[in-house]
């Protein structure tokens, strides 16, 4: 069984290219997965395209001064671990 994982960043800008190539790659894969932030636009577009979604909580960089940015390394490590667990499964 062949599978492929696509990944995006939570906006339609990342999803539209995936949607464009889906008709060309679907014949070659039994299952297509998408890893993303799980925002509404991702869930809607990918589910409508018949793609299984795995949601993670990716870190976001706040462009103004914010102590929240200090949490990025730990959030990134957790997101990478979550992705690795999904891939292993």
C-alpha positions as CSV (number, residue, x, y, z in Angstrom):
1,X,0.0,0.0,0.0
2,X,1.5,3.3,-1.1
3,X,0.8,6.5,0.9
4,X,1.9,10.1,0.7
5,X,1.8,12.9,3.2
6,X,1.3,16.5,2.3
7,X,1.8,19.3,4.7
8,X,0.8,22.9,5.0
9,X,0.8,25.9,7.1
10,X,-2.8,26.7,7.9
11,X,-3.8,29.0,5.1
12,X,-5.3,28.4,1.6
13,X,-2.0,29.6,0.2
14,X,-0.4,26.3,1.3
15,X,-3.4,24.2,0.4
16,X,-4.2,25.4,-3.2
17,X,-1.0,23.8,-4.7
18,X,-1.9,20.5,-3.0
19,X,-5.4,20.6,-4.4
20,X,-3.9,21.4,-7.9
21,X,-1.7,18.3,-7.9
22,X,-4.2,15.9,-6.3
23,X,-5.8,14.7,-9.6
24,X,-2.3,13.8,-10.8
25,X,-1.0,12.0,-7.8
26,X,-4.2,10.1,-6.7
27,X,-3.8,7.3,-9.2
28,X,-0.4,6.5,-7.7
29,X,-1.3,6.3,-4.0
30,X,-3.8,4.3,-2.0
31,X,-4.0,6.9,0.8
32,X,-3.2,10.6,0.9
33,X,-2.7,12.3,4.2
34,X,-2.4,16.0,5.1
35,X,-0.6,17.3,8.2
36,X,-1.6,20.8,9.1
37,X,-2.8,23.1,11.9
38,X,-6.4,22.0,11.5
39,X,-7.8,25.5,10.8
40,X,-11.3,25.5,9.3
41,X,-10.1,26.2,5.8
42,X,-7.7,23.3,5.9
43,X,-10.2,20.9,7.2
44,X,-12.9,22.0,4.8
45,X,-10.8,22.0,1.6
46,X,-8.9,18.8,2.3
47,X,-11.9,16.8,3.5
48,X,-13.8,17.8,0.4
49,X,-10.9,16.6,-1.7
50,X,-11.0,13.2,0.1
51,X,-7.8,13.6,1.9
52,X,-7.3,12.4,5.5
53,X,-6.2,15.1,7.9
54,X,-3.8,14.9,10.9
55,X,-3.9,18.0,13.0
56,X,-0.9,19.4,14.9
57,X,-0.4,22.6,16.9
58,X,2.4,24.3,15.1
59,X,4.2,27.3,16.7
60,X,3.4,30.8,15.4
61,X,5.9,33.6,15.4
62,X,4.4,36.9,16.7
63,X,6.0,39.7,14.8
64,X,5.8,42.3,17.6
65,X,7.7,41.8,20.9
66,X,6.0,39.0,22.8
67,X,7.1,36.6,25.5
68,X,5.0,34.0,23.6
69,X,7.8,33.8,21.1
70,X,10.0,32.3,23.9
71,X,7.7,29.2,23.8
72,X,8.4,28.6,20.1
73,X,11.2,26.0,20.6
74,X,9.2,23.8,22.9
75,X,6.1,24.1,20.7
76,X,8.2,23.2,17.7
77,X,9.7,20.1,19.4
78,X,6.2,18.9,20.3
79,X,4.9,19.5,16.8
80,X,7.8,17.5,15.3
81,X,7.3,14.7,17.8
82,X,3.6,14.6,16.9
83,X,4.4,14.4,13.2
84,X,7.0,11.7,13.8
85,X,4.4,9.6,15.8
86,X,1.9,10.0,12.9
87,X,4.5,8.9,10.4
88,X,5.5,5.9,12.4
89,X,1.9,4.9,12.8
